[in-house]
Every structure is written in C-alpha cells, then in structure tokens.
C-alpha cells in the first residue's frame, strides 16, 4: 500500500545552500525561518528544473502559494557547513501538492526534514488579483514522475 513517503514516484531536485553567520546559535540549532527559506527556494528550483521557472509562471498568470509548512530539526550544524536540500513531490491532489524536503550536510548527515503544501493556481485577472486553485493536469504530473 502506498504511503506518504512513496505515494508519488517523483524526481529529486537538489538545491545547494550553506549555513551563514546568524543562521544558527552556538548550540548549532539553525534558526527555523532559515529552513523555510531554503525549502521555498528548493521548491522553486524543483519547478524550474522541469521548465516552470518563476518567469514562466508569472507570464502565464500562475502561482503556487504556500498553504502549509512543517519542519523537523534532526541534527546540529555549524557556520560554513555546506548543505543540499533534496526535494520531491510526494503527493498530488486535485489542486494541491506536497513537496517533501531533506536538508543534508555534505558529509551525509540529515540536518532537518520538512514539507510544504502548495496550491496550483492562477490569478483571476492578472498579477495582484485574487488567485483561484486549478486542477493539476496529467501533463504537469508527468514532468515530475520518475517511472
């Protein structure tokens, strides 16, 4: 039976990041907004890797607003640690999707994991106007499928 972890066999996107001065305290605990900033950047990079760049989304009047986010601290880090956020879509719903993220240090240590729920949407009357969720088509799903 499929689980949340293997429900959708998705490609894995990779986003490089580095722990900067001020990202973590002396105990090595990364300030939680840093993870969410990395997760957001990684989601945009994942979509760009299949041709849906931010520029293209804007030109098409599309958006993928964040409606839910979670993160779990796993291991401390230090300033200058090089990391990679590994991201993949674990679920496509009718109008929403879930992107799972793992922050992995260059030595392979899992520092954190998390997930974002986003809605595939379009601006009703152009940029700045209200957004409305749209059905996620099979064409979009196929871009992320590994099989």
Backbone torsions as a table, in degrees:
resi	resn	phi	psi	omega
1	UNK	NA	133.8	179.7
2	UNK	-63.1	146.7	175.1
3	UNK	-117.8	174.3	178.4
4	UNK	-58.9	-30.2	-177.4
5	UNK	-78.1	-26.1	-177.2
6	UNK	-129.3	16.9	-177.2
7	UNK	-61.3	-41.7	-178.3
8	UNK	-121.9	114.7	-178.0
9	UNK	-75.4	87.8	-170.9
10	UNK	-103.8	151.0	172.5
11	UNK	-60.7	157.3	177.9
12	UNK	-107.6	122.1	175.0
13	UNK	-88.5	152.2	-179.3
14	UNK	-129.5	128.0	-179.1
15	UNK	-127.2	118.3	-178.5
16	UNK	-79.5	140.9	176.9
17	UNK	-149.8	167.5	-179.9
18	UNK	-141.8	139.8	178.0
19	UNK	-72.0	120.4	-177.5
20	UNK	-99.6	166.4	173.5
21	UNK	-55.9	129.0	179.7
22	UNK	92.2	-10.3	178.4
23	UNK	-75.8	-25.4	-178.4
24	UNK	-139.8	157.7	-179.5
25	UNK	-87.2	177.3	-178.3
26	UNK	-60.8	-20.8	177.8
27	UNK	-83.6	-2.6	179.1
28	UNK	86.2	12.5	179.8
29	UNK	-88.9	117.3	-179.3
30	UNK	-71.1	132.6	178.4
31	UNK	-59.4	123.9	-168.4
32	UNK	-54.1	-34.5	177.9
33	UNK	-61.2	-24.8	178.3
34	UNK	-60.8	-44.5	178.2
35	UNK	-58.9	-45.3	-177.8
36	UNK	-66.9	-33.3	174.9
37	UNK	-64.5	-45.0	178.4
38	UNK	-64.3	-42.8	179.7
39	UNK	-59.8	-45.3	-179.4
40	UNK	-61.1	-48.0	178.7
41	UNK	-60.7	-39.6	-179.9
42	UNK	-66.4	-37.4	177.5
43	UNK	-63.9	-44.8	178.2
44	UNK	-63.8	-38.7	178.0
45	UNK	-66.2	-38.3	178.3
46	UNK	-61.2	-46.0	179.1
47	UNK	-67.2	-38.6	177.6
48	UNK	-62.0	-33.2	-178.6
49	UNK	-65.7	-18.5	177.4
50	UNK	-110.3	15.3	174.1
51	UNK	99.4	-2.9	179.4
52	UNK	-99.3	73.3	178.5
53	UNK	-72.8	163.7	176.7
54	UNK	-58.7	-38.2	179.7
55	UNK	-63.4	-43.7	178.7
56	UNK	-64.7	-44.9	179.9
57	UNK	-59.3	-44.8	177.9
58	UNK	-61.2	-44.5	-178.9
59	UNK	-61.7	-32.2	180.0
60	UNK	-90.1	1.2	-179.3
61	UNK	71.9	19.2	-177.6
62	UNK	-92.8	162.3	175.1
63	UNK	-152.0	162.3	174.1
64	UNK	-138.3	68.8	-175.9
65	UNK	-62.2	148.4	178.5
66	UNK	-83.3	126.7	178.9
67	UNK	-118.8	-5.7	177.0
68	UNK	-163.5	144.5	179.3
69	UNK	-151.0	147.0	176.6
70	UNK	-147.9	155.9	179.1
71	UNK	-150.3	147.4	177.9
72	UNK	-131.5	121.7	177.0
73	UNK	-71.5	133.8	-178.7
74	UNK	-118.2	-38.5	-172.7
75	UNK	-157.0	146.0	179.7
76	UNK	-69.8	162.9	179.6
77	UNK	-135.4	174.4	177.5
78	UNK	-133.8	157.0	176.0
79	UNK	-54.0	139.4	178.9
80	UNK	81.1	-0.8	173.2
81	UNK	-62.4	130.7	175.3
82	UNK	-91.0	136.0	-175.4
83	UNK	-134.5	171.5	175.5
84	UNK	-139.7	131.6	172.7
85	UNK	-94.8	119.9	178.9
86	UNK	-102.3	121.0	-172.0
87	UNK	-126.6	145.0	175.1
88	UNK	-155.3	154.0	176.9
89	UNK	-83.0	125.5	-179.5
90	UNK	-102.5	-16.4	179.9
91	UNK	-156.4	135.1	167.9
92	UNK	-111.8	125.8	172.0
93	UNK	-99.8	-161.6	178.5
94	UNK	-65.1	-50.4	-178.7
95	UNK	-124.6	-5.8	-178.0
96	UNK	-122.3	165.6	177.4
97	UNK	-149.0	158.8	-179.5
98	UNK	-117.3	128.9	175.4
99	UNK	-109.0	120.1	176.8
100	UNK	-94.3	142.8	-177.6
101	UNK	-130.0	144.4	170.2
102	UNK	-130.2	129.4	175.5
103	UNK	-97.8	114.6	-174.8
104	UNK	-119.0	125.3	177.0
105	UNK	-70.9	160.2	-176.6
106	UNK	-59.5	-21.6	177.0
107	UNK	-87.6	5.3	177.8
108	UNK	94.0	-4.4	-179.5
109	UNK	-71.9	128.8	175.9
110	UNK	-78.0	114.0	-178.2
111	UNK	-88.4	-36.6	-177.8
112	UNK	-162.4	161.2	172.0
113	UNK	-141.6	157.3	-178.3
114	UNK	-168.1	-176.5	-179.8
115	UNK	-152.6	152.3	174.6
116	UNK	-125.6	140.8	169.9
117	UNK	-108.4	127.0	-178.1
118	UNK	-127.8	158.7	179.6
119	UNK	-114.6	131.4	175.6
120	UNK	-80.3	115.0	-171.7
121	UNK	-142.9	175.0	179.4
122	UNK	-140.5	144.5	173.3
123	UNK	-69.5	130.5	-175.9
124	UNK	-61.6	-44.6	-177.0
125	UNK	-131.4	39.8	178.5
126	UNK	96.7	172.6	-177.5
127	UNK	-51.9	138.1	179.7
128	UNK	87.8	-14.5	178.1
129	UNK	-85.7	166.9	178.2
130	UNK	-55.8	155.0	179.1
131	UNK	-106.7	152.5	177.4
132	UNK	-133.1	131.6	178.0
133	UNK	-64.3	144.9	178.3
134	UNK	-125.2	153.0	176.9
135	UNK	-60.5	135.0	177.3
136	UNK	-83.4	116.8	-177.1
137	UNK	-76.8	158.7	178.2
138	UNK	-61.2	-29.9	179.9
139	UNK	-62.7	-42.8	178.9
140	UNK	-67.2	-45.4	179.6
141	UNK	-58.3	-39.8	-177.8
142	UNK	-62.2	-30.8	179.6
143	UNK	-63.0	-26.0	-176.4
144	UNK	-101.6	-10.4	-176.0
145	UNK	-75.6	139.0	-178.2
146	UNK	-91.7	-17.5	-174.5
147	UNK	-89.4	NA	NA
